[in-house]
Amino acid sequence: MECLHCKGTLKKGEAPIRIDRDGWHITIDSAPAWVCDQCGEYLFDENEVAAIQDLIKTVEHGNALVKCSA
């Protein structure tokens, strides 16, 4: 697989994820990803993207519940 950024080679590895949403901070130190061996750019497979989106939805839903009960 070729890096979209520098045209280097993407290899299976791990990458961090940091998301800030409505005052919530989500940090995942190591998630499966394709990592460029030249520039370090990373891409996630469709399954990882879906899992990340589910996590964000869960946090947003939890945030709405906290706001309602406060």
mmCIF file of the N, C-alpha and C atoms, coordinates in Angstrom:
data_MODEL
# 
_entry.id   MODEL 
# 
loop_
_atom_site.group_PDB 
_atom_site.id 
_atom_site.type_symbol 
_atom_site.label_atom_id 
_atom_site.label_alt_id 
_atom_site.label_comp_id 
_atom_site.label_asym_id 
_atom_site.label_entity_id 
_atom_site.label_seq_id 
_atom_site.pdbx_PDB_ins_code 
_atom_site.Cartn_x 
_atom_site.Cartn_y 
_atom_site.Cartn_z 
_atom_site.occupancy 
_atom_site.B_iso_or_equiv 
_atom_site.pdbx_formal_charge 
_atom_site.auth_seq_id 
_atom_site.auth_comp_id 
_atom_site.auth_asym_id 
_atom_site.auth_atom_id 
_atom_site.pdbx_PDB_model_num 
ATOM 1   N N  . MET A 1 1  ? 0.842   -1.176 0.000  1.00 0.00 ? 1  MET A N  1 
ATOM 2   C CA . MET A 1 1  ? 0.000   0.000  0.000  1.00 0.00 ? 1  MET A CA 1 
ATOM 3   C C  . MET A 1 1  ? 0.892   1.246  0.000  1.00 0.00 ? 1  MET A C  1 
ATOM 4   N N  . GLU A 1 2  ? 0.460   2.267  -0.732 1.00 0.00 ? 2  GLU A N  1 
ATOM 5   C CA . GLU A 1 2  ? 1.277   3.474  -0.881 1.00 0.00 ? 2  GLU A CA 1 
ATOM 6   C C  . GLU A 1 2  ? 0.710   4.631  -0.057 1.00 0.00 ? 2  GLU A C  1 
ATOM 7   N N  . CYS A 1 3  ? 1.590   5.371  0.602  1.00 0.00 ? 3  CYS A N  1 
ATOM 8   C CA . CYS A 1 3  ? 1.196   6.533  1.390  1.00 0.00 ? 3  CYS A CA 1 
ATOM 9   C C  . CYS A 1 3  ? 0.651   7.622  0.471  1.00 0.00 ? 3  CYS A C  1 
ATOM 10  N N  . LEU A 1 4  ? -0.482  8.181  0.832  1.00 0.00 ? 4  LEU A N  1 
ATOM 11  C CA . LEU A 1 4  ? -1.093  9.250  0.052  1.00 0.00 ? 4  LEU A CA 1 
ATOM 12  C C  . LEU A 1 4  ? -0.304  10.550 0.174  1.00 0.00 ? 4  LEU A C  1 
ATOM 13  N N  . HIS A 1 5  ? 0.443   10.672 1.272  1.00 0.00 ? 5  HIS A N  1 
ATOM 14  C CA . HIS A 1 5  ? 1.170   11.912 1.553  1.00 0.00 ? 5  HIS A CA 1 
ATOM 15  C C  . HIS A 1 5  ? 2.521   11.977 0.829  1.00 0.00 ? 5  HIS A C  1 
ATOM 16  N N  . CYS A 1 6  ? 3.352   10.931 1.017  1.00 0.00 ? 6  CYS A N  1 
ATOM 17  C CA . CYS A 1 6  ? 4.719   10.989 0.492  1.00 0.00 ? 6  CYS A CA 1 
ATOM 18  C C  . CYS A 1 6  ? 5.049   9.871  -0.495 1.00 0.00 ? 6  CYS A C  1 
ATOM 19  N N  . LYS A 1 7  ? 4.106   8.973  -0.726 1.00 0.00 ? 7  LYS A N  1 
ATOM 20  C CA . LYS A 1 7  ? 4.286   7.830  -1.632 1.00 0.00 ? 7  LYS A CA 1 
ATOM 21  C C  . LYS A 1 7  ? 5.191   6.747  -1.048 1.00 0.00 ? 7  LYS A C  1 
ATOM 22  N N  . GLY A 1 8  ? 5.455   6.813  0.266  1.00 0.00 ? 8  GLY A N  1 
ATOM 23  C CA . GLY A 1 8  ? 6.214   5.759  0.928  1.00 0.00 ? 8  GLY A CA 1 
ATOM 24  C C  . GLY A 1 8  ? 5.355   4.508  1.057  1.00 0.00 ? 8  GLY A C  1 
ATOM 25  N N  . THR A 1 9  ? 5.869   3.499  1.728  1.00 0.00 ? 9  THR A N  1 
ATOM 26  C CA . THR A 1 9  ? 5.166   2.230  1.891  1.00 0.00 ? 9  THR A CA 1 
ATOM 27  C C  . THR A 1 9  ? 4.438   2.185  3.230  1.00 0.00 ? 9  THR A C  1 
ATOM 28  N N  . LEU A 1 10 ? 3.144   1.840  3.183  1.00 0.00 ? 10 LEU A N  1 
ATOM 29  C CA . LEU A 1 10 ? 2.364   1.670  4.407  1.00 0.00 ? 10 LEU A CA 1 
ATOM 30  C C  . LEU A 1 10 ? 2.485   0.237  4.878  1.00 0.00 ? 10 LEU A C  1 
ATOM 31  N N  . LYS A 1 11 ? 2.762   0.080  6.161  1.00 0.00 ? 11 LYS A N  1 
ATOM 32  C CA . LYS A 1 11 ? 2.883   -1.250 6.766  1.00 0.00 ? 11 LYS A CA 1 
ATOM 33  C C  . LYS A 1 11 ? 1.980   -1.317 7.979  1.00 0.00 ? 11 LYS A C  1 
ATOM 34  N N  . LYS A 1 12 ? 1.504   -2.519 8.283  1.00 0.00 ? 12 LYS A N  1 
ATOM 35  C CA . LYS A 1 12 ? 0.664   -2.693 9.470  1.00 0.00 ? 12 LYS A CA 1 
ATOM 36  C C  . LYS A 1 12 ? 1.462   -2.308 10.701 1.00 0.00 ? 12 LYS A C  1 
ATOM 37  N N  . GLY A 1 13 ? 0.817   -1.525 11.557 1.00 0.00 ? 13 GLY A N  1 
ATOM 38  C CA . GLY A 1 13 ? 1.451   -1.085 12.786 1.00 0.00 ? 13 GLY A CA 1 
ATOM 39  C C  . GLY A 1 13 ? 0.407   -0.558 13.741 1.00 0.00 ? 13 GLY A C  1 
ATOM 40  N N  . GLU A 1 14 ? 0.778   0.419  14.519 1.00 0.00 ? 14 GLU A N  1 
ATOM 41  C CA . GLU A 1 14 ? -0.129  1.016  15.498 1.00 0.00 ? 14 GLU A CA 1 
ATOM 42  C C  . GLU A 1 14 ? 0.053   2.525  15.499 1.00 0.00 ? 14 GLU A C  1 
ATOM 43  N N  . ALA A 1 15 ? -1.034  3.232  15.837 1.00 0.00 ? 15 ALA A N  1 
ATOM 44  C CA . ALA A 1 15 ? -0.984  4.687  15.879 1.00 0.00 ? 15 ALA A CA 1 
ATOM 45  C C  . ALA A 1 15 ? -1.868  5.193  17.016 1.00 0.00 ? 15 ALA A C  1 
ATOM 46  N N  . PRO A 1 16 ? -1.540  6.359  17.549 1.00 0.00 ? 16 PRO A N  1 
ATOM 47  C CA . PRO A 1 16 ? -2.366  6.947  18.608 1.00 0.00 ? 16 PRO A CA 1 
ATOM 48  C C  . PRO A 1 16 ? -3.598  7.634  18.027 1.00 0.00 ? 16 PRO A C  1 
ATOM 49  N N  . ILE A 1 17 ? -4.621  7.751  18.850 1.00 0.00 ? 17 ILE A N  1 
ATOM 50  C CA . ILE A 1 17 ? -5.827  8.489  18.478 1.00 0.00 ? 17 ILE A CA 1 
ATOM 51  C C  . ILE A 1 17 ? -6.116  9.458  19.611 1.00 0.00 ? 17 ILE A C  1 
ATOM 52  N N  . ARG A 1 18 ? -6.326  10.722 19.249 1.00 0.00 ? 18 ARG A N  1 
ATOM 53  C CA . ARG A 1 18 ? -6.704  11.732 20.237 1.00 0.00 ? 18 ARG A CA 1 
ATOM 54  C C  . ARG A 1 18 ? -7.884  12.506 19.678 1.00 0.00 ? 18 ARG A C  1 
ATOM 55  N N  . ILE A 1 19 ? -8.982  12.516 20.440 1.00 0.00 ? 19 ILE A N  1 
ATOM 56  C CA . ILE A 1 19 ? -10.209 13.174 20.000 1.00 0.00 ? 19 ILE A CA 1 
ATOM 57  C C  . ILE A 1 19 ? -10.693 14.087 21.114 1.00 0.00 ? 19 ILE A C  1 
ATOM 58  N N  . ASP A 1 20 ? -11.024 15.322 20.764 1.00 0.00 ? 20 ASP A N  1 
ATOM 59  C CA . ASP A 1 20 ? -11.627 16.267 21.700 1.00 0.00 ? 20 ASP A CA 1 
ATOM 60  C C  . ASP A 1 20 ? -13.034 16.556 21.200 1.00 0.00 ? 20 ASP A C  1 
ATOM 61  N N  . ARG A 1 21 ? -14.027 16.340 22.053 1.00 0.00 ? 21 ARG A N  1 
ATOM 62  C CA . ARG A 1 21 ? -15.408 16.515 21.633 1.00 0.00 ? 21 ARG A CA 1 
ATOM 63  C C  . ARG A 1 21 ? -16.229 17.020 22.806 1.00 0.00 ? 21 ARG A C  1 
ATOM 64  N N  . ASP A 1 22 ? -16.770 18.213 22.689 1.00 0.00 ? 22 ASP A N  1 
ATOM 65  C CA . ASP A 1 22 ? -17.675 18.786 23.688 1.00 0.00 ? 22 ASP A CA 1 
ATOM 66  C C  . ASP A 1 22 ? -17.113 18.716 25.108 1.00 0.00 ? 22 ASP A C  1 
ATOM 67  N N  . GLY A 1 23 ? -15.834 19.029 25.264 1.00 0.00 ? 23 GLY A N  1 
ATOM 68  C CA . GLY A 1 23 ? -15.227 19.019 26.582 1.00 0.00 ? 23 GLY A CA 1 
ATOM 69  C C  . GLY A 1 23 ? -14.717 17.656 27.019 1.00 0.00 ? 23 GLY A C  1 
ATOM 70  N N  . TRP A 1 24 ? -14.947 16.627 26.231 1.00 0.00 ? 24 TRP A N  1 
ATOM 71  C CA . TRP A 1 24 ? -14.445 15.285 26.522 1.00 0.00 ? 24 TRP A CA 1 
ATOM 72  C C  . TRP A 1 24 ? -13.162 15.078 25.738 1.00 0.00 ? 24 TRP A C  1 
ATOM 73  N N  . HIS A 1 25 ? -12.223 14.354 26.333 1.00 0.00 ? 25 HIS A N  1 
ATOM 74  C CA . HIS A 1 25 ? -10.948 14.055 25.692 1.00 0.00 ? 25 HIS A CA 1 
ATOM 75  C C  . HIS A 1 25 ? -10.778 12.540 25.663 1.00 0.00 ? 25 HIS A C  1 
ATOM 76  N N  . ILE A 1 26 ? -10.689 11.984 24.474 1.00 0.00 ? 26 ILE A N  1 
ATOM 77  C CA . ILE A 1 26 ? -10.497 10.543 24.305 1.00 0.00 ? 26 ILE A CA 1 
ATOM 78  C C  . ILE A 1 26 ? -9.076  10.333 23.798 1.00 0.00 ? 26 ILE A C  1 
ATOM 79  N N  . THR A 1 27 ? -8.331  9.470  24.466 1.00 0.00 ? 27 THR A N  1 
ATOM 80  C CA . THR A 1 27 ? -6.978  9.146  24.048 1.00 0.00 ? 27 THR A CA 1 
ATOM 81  C C  . THR A 1 27 ? -6.838  7.635  23.977 1.00 0.00 ? 27 THR A C  1 
ATOM 82  N N  . ILE A 1 28 ? -6.437  7.166  22.827 1.00 0.00 ? 28 ILE A N  1 
ATOM 83  C CA . ILE A 1 28 ? -6.108  5.748  22.646 1.00 0.00 ? 28 ILE A CA 1 
ATOM 84  C C  . ILE A 1 28 ? -4.638  5.724  22.264 1.00 0.00 ? 28 ILE A C  1 
ATOM 85  N N  . ASP A 1 29 ? -3.826  5.132  23.101 1.00 0.00 ? 29 ASP A N  1 
ATOM 86  C CA . ASP A 1 29 ? -2.384  5.163  22.883 1.00 0.00 ? 29 ASP A CA 1 
ATOM 87  C C  . ASP A 1 29 ? -1.943  4.356  21.673 1.00 0.00 ? 29 ASP A C  1 
ATOM 88  N N  . SER A 1 30 ? -2.673  3.274  21.379 1.00 0.00 ? 30 SER A N  1 
ATOM 89  C CA . SER A 1 30 ? -2.215  2.386  20.325 1.00 0.00 ? 30 SER A CA 1 
ATOM 90  C C  . SER A 1 30 ? -3.410  1.689  19.669 1.00 0.00 ? 30 SER A C  1 
ATOM 91  N N  . ALA A 1 31 ? -3.675  2.033  18.417 1.00 0.00 ? 31 ALA A N  1 
ATOM 92  C CA . ALA A 1 31 ? -4.754  1.403  17.660 1.00 0.00 ? 31 ALA A CA 1 
ATOM 93  C C  . ALA A 1 31 ? -4.166  0.829  16.369 1.00 0.00 ? 31 ALA A C  1 
ATOM 94  N N  . PRO A 1 32 ? -4.703  -0.298 15.902 1.00 0.00 ? 32 PRO A N  1 
ATOM 95  C CA . PRO A 1 32 ? -4.196  -0.871 14.651 1.00 0.00 ? 32 PRO A CA 1 
ATOM 96  C C  . PRO A 1 32 ? -4.342  0.120  13.498 1.00 0.00 ? 32 PRO A C  1 
ATOM 97  N N  . ALA A 1 33 ? -3.288  0.254  12.700 1.00 0.00 ? 33 ALA A N  1 
ATOM 98  C CA . ALA A 1 33 ? -3.301  1.213  11.596 1.00 0.00 ? 33 ALA A CA 1 
ATOM 99  C C  . ALA A 1 33 ? -2.275  0.810  10.546 1.00 0.00 ? 33 ALA A C  1 
ATOM 100 N N  . TRP A 1 34 ? -2.384  1.422  9.391  1.00 0.00 ? 34 TRP A N  1 
ATOM 101 C CA . TRP A 1 34 ? -1.355  1.340  8.358  1.00 0.00 ? 34 TRP A CA 1 
ATOM 102 C C  . TRP A 1 34 ? -0.460  2.558  8.557  1.00 0.00 ? 34 TRP A C  1 
ATOM 103 N N  . VAL A 1 35 ? 0.837   2.329  8.774  1.00 0.00 ? 35 VAL A N  1 
ATOM 104 C CA . VAL A 1 35 ? 1.770   3.414  9.088  1.00 0.00 ? 35 VAL A CA 1 
ATOM 105 C C  . VAL A 1 35 ? 2.831   3.499  7.994  1.00 0.00 ? 35 VAL A C  1 
ATOM 106 N N  . CYS A 1 36 ? 3.075   4.722  7.511  1.00 0.00 ? 36 CYS A N  1 
ATOM 107 C CA . CYS A 1 36 ? 4.083   4.942  6.477  1.00 0.00 ? 36 CYS A CA 1 
ATOM 108 C C  . CYS A 1 36 ? 5.482   4.793  7.071  1.00 0.00 ? 36 CYS A C  1 
ATOM 109 N N  . ASP A 1 37 ? 6.298   3.982  6.419  1.00 0.00 ? 37 ASP A N  1 
ATOM 110 C CA . ASP A 1 37 ? 7.666   3.780  6.915  1.00 0.00 ? 37 ASP A CA 1 
ATOM 111 C C  . ASP A 1 37 ? 8.586   4.952  6.558  1.00 0.00 ? 37 ASP A C  1 
ATOM 112 N N  . GLN A 1 38 ? 8.073   5.901  5.795  1.00 0.00 ? 38 GLN A N  1 
ATOM 113 C CA . GLN A 1 38 ? 8.891   7.054  5.405  1.00 0.00 ? 38 GLN A CA 1 
ATOM 114 C C  . GLN A 1 38 ? 8.541   8.312  6.200  1.00 0.00 ? 38 GLN A C  1 
ATOM 115 N N  . CYS A 1 39 ? 7.240   8.671  6.254  1.00 0.00 ? 39 CYS A N  1 
ATOM 116 C CA . CYS A 1 39 ? 6.854   9.932  6.903  1.00 0.00 ? 39 CYS A CA 1 
ATOM 117 C C  . CYS A 1 39 ? 6.071   9.752  8.206  1.00 0.00 ? 39 CYS A C  1 
ATOM 118 N N  . GLY A 1 40 ? 5.621   8.528  8.492  1.00 0.00 ? 40 GLY A N  1 
ATOM 119 C CA . GLY A 1 40 ? 4.896   8.281  9.734  1.00 0.00 ? 40 GLY A CA 1 
ATOM 120 C C  . GLY A 1 40 ? 3.403   8.536  9.655  1.00 0.00 ? 40 GLY A C  1 
ATOM 121 N N  . GLU A 1 41 ? 2.923   9.012  8.504  1.00 0.00 ? 41 GLU A N  1 
ATOM 122 C CA . GLU A 1 41 ? 1.477   9.209  8.308  1.00 0.00 ? 41 GLU A CA 1 
ATOM 123 C C  . GLU A 1 41 ? 0.771   7.875  8.526  1.00 0.00 ? 41 GLU A C  1 
ATOM 124 N N  . TYR A 1 42 ? -0.453  7.916  9.060  1.00 0.00 ? 42 TYR A N  1 
ATOM 125 C CA . TYR A 1 42 ? -1.153  6.654  9.278  1.00 0.00 ? 42 TYR A CA 1 
ATOM 126 C C  . TYR A 1 42 ? -2.595  6.726  8.802  1.00 0.00 ? 42 TYR A C  1 
ATOM 127 N N  . LEU A 1 43 ? -3.097  5.549  8.443  1.00 0.00 ? 43 LEU A N  1 
ATOM 128 C CA . LEU A 1 43 ? -4.473  5.374  7.993  1.00 0.00 ? 43 LEU A CA 1 
ATOM 129 C C  . LEU A 1 43 ? -5.082  4.215  8.756  1.00 0.00 ? 43 LEU A C  1 
ATOM 130 N N  . PHE A 1 44 ? -6.381  4.308  9.001  1.00 0.00 ? 44 PHE A N  1 
ATOM 131 C CA . PHE A 1 44 ? -7.091  3.240  9.691  1.00 0.00 ? 44 PHE A CA 1 
ATOM 132 C C  . PHE A 1 44 ? -7.954  2.462  8.710  1.00 0.00 ? 44 PHE A C  1 
ATOM 133 N N  . ASP A 1 45 ? -8.055  1.153  8.920  1.00 0.00 ? 45 ASP A N  1 
ATOM 134 C CA . ASP A 1 45 ? -8.974  0.326  8.143  1.00 0.00 ? 45 ASP A CA 1 
ATOM 135 C C  . ASP A 1 45 ? -10.412 0.689  8.479  1.00 0.00 ? 45 ASP A C  1 
ATOM 136 N N  . GLU A 1 46 ? -11.317 0.270  7.635  1.00 0.00 ? 46 GLU A N  1 
ATOM 137 C CA . GLU A 1 46 ? -12.743 0.563  7.804  1.00 0.00 ? 46 GLU A CA 1 
ATOM 138 C C  . GLU A 1 46 ? -13.267 0.086  9.166  1.00 0.00 ? 46 GLU A C  1 
ATOM 139 N N  . ASN A 1 47 ? -12.833 -1.081 9.622  1.00 0.00 ? 47 ASN A N  1 
ATOM 140 C CA . ASN A 1 47 ? -13.293 -1.602 10.922 1.00 0.00 ? 47 ASN A CA 1 
ATOM 141 C C  . ASN A 1 47 ? -12.863 -0.697 12.073 1.00 0.00 ? 47 ASN A C  1 
ATOM 142 N N  . GLU A 1 48 ? -11.626 -0.208 12.011 1.00 0.00 ? 48 GLU A N  1 
ATOM 143 C CA . GLU A 1 48 ? -11.146 0.680  13.076 1.00 0.00 ? 48 GLU A CA 1 
ATOM 144 C C  . GLU A 1 48 ? -11.887 2.010  13.041 1.00 0.00 ? 48 GLU A C  1 
ATOM 145 N N  . VAL A 1 49 ? -12.152 2.520  11.847 1.00 0.00 ? 49 VAL A N  1 
ATOM 146 C CA . VAL A 1 49 ? -12.899 3.781  11.719 1.00 0.00 ? 49 VAL A CA 1 
ATOM 147 C C  . VAL A 1 49 ? -14.291 3.619  12.314 1.00 0.00 ? 49 VAL A C  1 
ATOM 148 N N  . ALA A 1 50 ? -14.949 2.505  12.020 1.00 0.00 ? 50 ALA A N  1 
ATOM 149 C CA . ALA A 1 50 ? -16.288 2.253  12.572 1.00 0.00 ? 50 ALA A CA 1 
ATOM 150 C C  . ALA A 1 50 ? -16.239 2.175  14.097 1.00 0.00 ? 50 ALA A C  1 
ATOM 151 N N  . ALA A 1 51 ? -15.225 1.527  14.647 1.00 0.00 ? 51 ALA A N  1 
ATOM 152 C CA . ALA A 1 51 ? -15.095 1.414  16.103 1.00 0.00 ? 51 ALA A CA 1 
ATOM 153 C C  . ALA A 1 51 ? -14.849 2.789  16.732 1.00 0.00 ? 51 ALA A C  1 
ATOM 154 N N  . ILE A 1 52 ? -14.036 3.608  16.087 1.00 0.00 ? 52 ILE A N  1 
ATOM 155 C CA . ILE A 1 52 ? -13.767 4.958  16.586 1.00 0.00 ? 52 ILE A CA 1 
ATOM 156 C C  . ILE A 1 52 ? -15.047 5.793  16.552 1.00 0.00 ? 52 ILE A C  1 
ATOM 157 N N  . GLN A 1 53 ? -15.803 5.694  15.468 1.00 0.00 ? 53 GLN A N  1 
ATOM 158 C CA . GLN A 1 53 ? -17.063 6.429  15.360 1.00 0.00 ? 53 GLN A CA 1 
ATOM 159 C C  . GLN A 1 53 ? -18.067 5.971  16.425 1.00 0.00 ? 53 GLN A C  1 
ATOM 160 N N  . ASP A 1 54 ? -18.120 4.669  16.694 1.00 0.00 ? 54 ASP A N  1 
ATOM 161 C CA . ASP A 1 54 ? -18.995 4.154  17.759 1.00 0.00 ? 54 ASP A CA 1 
ATOM 162 C C  . ASP A 1 54 ? -18.590 4.710  19.116 1.00 0.00 ? 54 ASP A C  1 
ATOM 163 N N  . LEU A 1 55 ? -17.290 4.788  19.353 1.00 0.00 ? 55 LEU A N  1 
ATOM 164 C CA . LEU A 1 55 ? -16.791 5.337  20.610 1.00 0.00 ? 55 LEU A CA 1 
ATOM 165 C C  . LEU A 1 55 ? -17.200 6.797  20.759 1.00 0.00 ? 55 LEU A C  1 
ATOM 166 N N  . ILE A 1 56 ? -17.066 7.568  19.685 1.00 0.00 ? 56 ILE A N  1 
ATOM 167 C CA . ILE A 1 56 ? -17.457 8.982  19.719 1.00 0.00 ? 56 ILE A CA 1 
ATOM 168 C C  . ILE A 1 56 ? -18.954 9.112  19.989 1.00 0.00 ? 56 ILE A C  1 
ATOM 169 N N  . LYS A 1 57 ? -19.765 8.296  19.332 1.00 0.00 ? 57 LYS A N  1 
ATOM 170 C CA . LYS A 1 57 ? -21.215 8.337  19.557 1.00 0.00 ? 57 LYS A CA 1 
ATOM 171 C C  . LYS A 1 57 ? -21.557 8.005  21.006 1.00 0.00 ? 57 LYS A C  1 
ATOM 172 N N  . THR A 1 58 ? -20.861 7.033  21.569 1.00 0.00 ? 58 THR A N  1 
ATOM 173 C CA . THR A 1 58 ? -21.090 6.658  22.967 1.00 0.00 ? 58 THR A CA 1 
ATOM 174 C C  . THR A 1 58 ? -20.758 7.816  23.899 1.00 0.00 ? 58 THR A C  1 
ATOM 175 N N  . VAL A 1 59 ? -19.640 8.493  23.646 1.00 0.00 ? 59 VAL A N  1 
ATOM 176 C CA . VAL A 1 59 ? -19.251 9.637  24.470 1.00 0.00 ? 59 VAL A CA 1 
ATOM 177 C C  . VAL A 1 59 ? -20.262 10.766 24.316 1.00 0.00 ? 59 VAL A C  1 
ATOM 178 N N  . GLU A 1 60 ? -20.679 11.040 23.081 1.00 0.00 ? 60 GLU A N  1 
ATOM 179 C CA . GLU A 1 60 ? -21.669 12.098 22.859 1.00 0.00 ? 60 GLU A CA 1 
ATOM 180 C C  . GLU A 1 60 ? -22.984 11.772 23.546 1.00 0.00 ? 60 GLU A C  1 
ATOM 181 N N  . HIS A 1 61 ? -23.396 10.515 23.489 1.00 0.00 ? 61 HIS A N  1 
ATOM 182 C CA . HIS A 1 61 ? -24.631 10.097 24.153 1.00 0.00 ? 61 HIS A CA 1 
ATOM 183 C C  . HIS A 1 61 ? -24.491 10.239 25.669 1.00 0.00 ? 61 HIS A C  1 
ATOM 184 N N  . GLY A 1 62 ? -23.349 9.816  26.194 1.00 0.00 ? 62 GLY A N  1 
ATOM 185 C CA . GLY A 1 62 ? -23.095 9.945  27.634 1.00 0.00 ? 62 GLY A CA 1 
ATOM 186 C C  . GLY A 1 62 ? -23.045 11.398 28.053 1.00 0.00 ? 62 GLY A C  1 
ATOM 187 N N  . ASN A 1 63 ? -22.473 12.237 27.215 1.00 0.00 ? 63 ASN A N  1 
ATOM 188 C CA . ASN A 1 63 ? -22.393 13.664 27.500 1.00 0.00 ? 63 ASN A CA 1 
ATOM 189 C C  . ASN A 1 63 ? -23.793 14.265 27.564 1.00 0.00 ? 63 ASN A C  1 
ATOM 190 N N  . ALA A 1 64 ? -24.681 13.858 26.667 1.00 0.00 ? 64 ALA A N  1 
ATOM 191 C CA . ALA A 1 64 ? -26.061 14.354 26.682 1.00 0.00 ? 64 ALA A CA 1 
ATOM 192 C C  . ALA A 1 64 ? -26.770 13.921 27.964 1.00 0.00 ? 64 ALA A C  1 
ATOM 193 N N  . LEU A 1 65 ? -26.503 12.697 28.419 1.00 0.00 ? 65 LEU A N  1 
ATOM 194 C CA . LEU A 1 65 ? -27.126 12.217 29.649 1.00 0.00 ? 65 LEU A CA 1 
ATOM 195 C C  . LEU A 1 65 ? -26.635 13.005 30.851 1.00 0.00 ? 65 LEU A C  1 
ATOM 196 N N  . VAL A 1 66 ? -25.337 13.303 30.865 1.00 0.00 ? 66 VAL A N  1 
ATOM 197 C CA . VAL A 1 66 ? -24.767 14.081 31.978 1.00 0.00 ? 66 VAL A CA 1 
ATOM 198 C C  . VAL A 1 66 ? -25.375 15.472 32.003 1.00 0.00 ? 66 VAL A C  1 
ATOM 199 N N  . LYS A 1 67 ? -25.525 16.107 30.852 1.00 0.00 ? 67 LYS A N  1 
ATOM 200 C CA . LYS A 1 67 ? -26.100 17.451 30.793 1.00 0.00 ? 67 LYS A CA 1 
ATOM 201 C C  . LYS A 1 67 ? -27.551 17.443 31.256 1.00 0.00 ? 67 LYS A C  1 
ATOM 202 N N  . CYS A 1 68 ? -28.286 16.382 30.932 1.00 0.00 ? 68 CYS A N  1 
ATOM 203 C CA . CYS A 1 68 ? -29.709 16.319 31.320 1.00 0.00 ? 68 CYS A CA 1 
ATOM 204 C C  . CYS A 1 68 ? -29.875 16.133 32.809 1.00 0.00 ? 68 CYS A C  1 
ATOM 205 N N  . SER A 1 69 ? -28.963 15.414 33.440 1.00 0.00 ? 69 SER A N  1 
ATOM 206 C CA . SER A 1 69 ? -29.125 15.111 34.852 1.00 0.00 ? 69 SER A CA 1 
ATOM 207 C C  . SER A 1 69 ? -28.520 16.175 35.757 1.00 0.00 ? 69 SER A C  1 
ATOM 208 N N  . ALA A 1 70 ? -27.781 17.080 35.194 1.00 0.00 ? 70 ALA A N  1 
ATOM 209 C CA . ALA A 1 70 ? -27.108 18.093 36.017 1.00 0.00 ? 70 ALA A CA 1 
ATOM 210 C C  . ALA A 1 70 ? -28.035 19.231 36.380 1.00 0.00 ? 70 ALA A C  1 
# 
